[in-house]
Amino acid sequence: MFTPFQAYIKKAAAHYGISKELQAAKVCNDFRTLIPELFAKTPQANQYIWPAHFKNGSLVINVVSSAWAQEVIMRKEKIILEMNAKAGKKIIRNLYTQLRQA
């Protein structure tokens, strides 16, 4: 019987002690894929906002300006709900922004 490679990833990550890092990478990747959906009126939004890191239930988002920080904060609840729905459990409890240049 054939078992897909993805079935072994969680087990291998746990074995090597990198489960948290794997989870953080997945959360950041999920946020990247949700940007076009969350900011549909701005097709280039991924040039202005991108994930920085995820740790202890907090997702940090890089933004290029205070205006983009405000946009993210205004959508904070929706972002958290969408990200948790994508993960299938309550993984993100808070969201922060930080100013960075692209």
C-alpha positions in Angstrom: 0.0 0.0 0.0 1.2 3.5 -0.9 1.5 6.1 1.8 1.9 9.7 0.8 5.1 11.5 1.9 3.1 14.2 3.7 1.9 11.6 6.2 5.4 11.3 7.5 6.2 15.0 7.8 4.6 15.5 11.2 6.1 12.3 12.6 9.6 13.3 11.3 9.3 16.8 12.7 8.3 15.5 16.1 11.2 13.0 16.0 13.7 15.7 15.2 12.2 18.3 17.6 11.2 20.8 14.9 7.4 20.6 15.3 7.0 24.3 16.4 9.2 25.5 13.5 7.2 23.4 11.0 3.9 24.8 12.4 5.3 28.4 12.2 6.3 27.9 8.6 2.9 26.5 7.8 1.1 29.5 9.5 3.3 32.0 7.6 2.6 30.2 4.3 -1.1 30.0 5.0 -1.1 33.8 5.6 0.7 34.4 2.3 -2.0 32.4 0.5 -4.8 34.3 2.2 -3.5 37.8 1.4 -5.2 38.0 -2.0 -8.5 36.8 -0.5 -8.3 39.2 2.5 -7.2 42.2 0.5 -9.0 41.5 -2.8 -9.4 45.2 -3.7 -5.6 45.6 -3.7 -4.1 42.9 -6.0 -0.5 43.9 -5.0 -1.2 43.6 -1.3 1.5 40.9 -0.9 4.1 43.6 -1.8 3.0 45.7 1.2 2.3 43.1 3.8 3.9 39.7 4.5 4.3 37.4 7.5 7.3 37.9 9.7 7.0 35.0 12.2 4.6 33.0 14.3 5.4 32.1 17.9 3.3 31.2 21.0 0.0 31.9 19.3 1.0 35.3 17.9 1.4 36.1 14.2 3.6 39.1 13.4 2.9 40.8 10.1 5.4 43.0 8.3 4.0 46.2 6.8 5.6 48.9 4.7 3.7 51.8 6.2 1.4 52.8 9.0 -1.5 52.9 6.6 -1.0 49.2 5.8 -0.6 48.5 9.5 -4.0 50.1 10.0 -5.5 48.0 7.2 -4.2 44.9 8.8 -5.4 45.9 12.3 -8.9 46.7 11.0 -9.1 43.2 9.5 -7.4 41.6 12.6 -10.5 39.6 13.7 -11.2 38.3 10.2 -7.6 37.4 9.7 -7.5 35.4 12.9 -10.8 33.6 12.1 -9.7 32.7 8.6 -6.3 31.5 9.7 -7.8 29.4 12.5 -10.3 28.0 10.1 -7.6 27.1 7.7 -5.6 25.4 10.5 -8.7 23.5 11.7 -8.1 24.7 15.3 -7.5 27.8 17.4 -3.8 28.3 16.7 -3.6 32.1 16.4 -4.7 34.1 19.4 -3.2 37.5 18.5 -1.8 39.4 15.6 0.7 42.2 15.6 2.2 44.5 12.9 5.7 45.8 12.6 7.1 48.4 10.1 9.6 46.9 7.6 10.7 48.0 4.1 10.2 45.4 1.4 
